[in-house]
């Protein structure tokens, strides 16, 4: 009878390689796309995923103004902002926010799907969202991420 001992390999900052990906938001449903983006930012697509280490990749989202909502969410979904003062709650429909600031729709959706701690805040900083087709991260040679 052999007594072999196997140890689990944990990723750390020295062993993790961060890749760059581009996601085209044209004709993509917001929730489905953002759930997949959040998984890539967390590193869940990698074999050496470790919950307490930032193993995720960088994600660039282009054409954020061309995303879709399913059902009647475009007119019924509300986004809240609160100033901190009494009576300082403002609500805005998804249609209005999408025309005014299309990046904010994706940023808020992805941020809500990440952990609520300092590691989640670090992961969120690796997300770059642009309303148009142009982005300024060509030097990183991002690969296209298909869903």
N, C-alpha and C positions, 0 to 999 in steps of 0.2 A: 504494500500500500504506500503510495507516494504522498508526501506532504508538501504539495506546491502551494505557494501563497501568491495570489495575484493582487496587485494594488490598482486602484482606480486612478487613472490619469486625470488630473485637474488642469484646466487651462489657467494661465496667468498672463500678465501683461507682456512678458517676454516671448511667449509662444504663440500669441494670437496674431493673425494677419488680417487686417481690415481691407476689404475690397470696396470698390466704388461701383454703384449700379445706377442706371437711369430707368425711370418708369414713365411711360407716356400715359397721361390721364385721359386721353381722348376716348370717349364712349365707354368709360369704366364706371361702375357703380361705386360710390364713395365708400361705403362701409366695407365691402368686400376687398377693395383695393387697399384701404388703410389697414385692415387686419393683416394682410400679407406683408405690407410695408413694416408694420410694428414687429412682426415675427423676424424679419430680416434685420431690423435695428437691434433687436435683442440677441440675435445670433442663434435662434432656434433652428435655422436651416443648416447648421454645421454639426458635424459628428461630435466635436469636442465642446458642445454647449455646456457652460457652467453657470448656474444661477447667480452666483455672487461676483462674477467677473464680466466685464463688458466685452463680449465676444462678437458683437454685431458689426455690421458693415455700414458704410455710408450710402445714403439713398438720395438721389436727385429726382424730383418729380417735375416734369414739364407738362405744359398744356393743362394746368390746373383749372382753367376757366371752361374747359370742355367736359368736365366730369358730369355724371348723371346721378339723380336720386330716383329710387324706385317708388312706386305708388304715388301718394299725394304729398310726400315729404317736402317737396320744393316749396309748397305754400303752407304746410301745416307745421313743419319742424321749426322750432324757435331756438335762437341762440341768445343767451343772457349775458349781459355785462353789468357789473355792480361797482359803483364808484366808492362804496364804503360809507356813504352818507345816507341818512334816512330819506326814503323816496328816490334813491339813486339807482334803482333797477331799470335797465333798458332792455327791451326785447326786440329782436330782429328776425324776420323770416329767412329761411335758407336761400330763397330766390334773391332777396335784397343783398344778403351778405356775399352771395356768389357773384353778383354784378359789381359790388363795391370793392370787395377784397377776396378774390377767389383763393388766394393762398391760405387764408385764415380757416377756410372750411376744412382743408386737408390737415393743416397743422393741429387744429383743435381735436379732430377725430383721432389722429395718431397719438397725440399726447395723452388722451384719455385711455388709450390701450396699453400704455407703458407703465412700469412700476412707479408708485408714488414715493420715491425716495431719492437720495443723491445719485444712485446708479441710474435711475430712470431719467433724471435730469441730464446726466452725461450722455445717455443714449439719444435723447431728444435733440441734442446739439448736432448730431450727425445727419439730420434731416434738412434738406434744402428744397424749397418749393418755389416754382416760378409759374406765373400765369401764362406766359407765352412759350414758344418752342425753343428759345435761346437760353443757354445757361453759361456760366463763366468757369466751369470746372473741366474744360477740355484737357488741361494738362495732366489730370489724374487718369485719363483714358478709361472712363467708365464703361462697363459692359451693359448691354440692354437686358433688363429683367422682364421676362414674359410671365404672365399669369394665365 
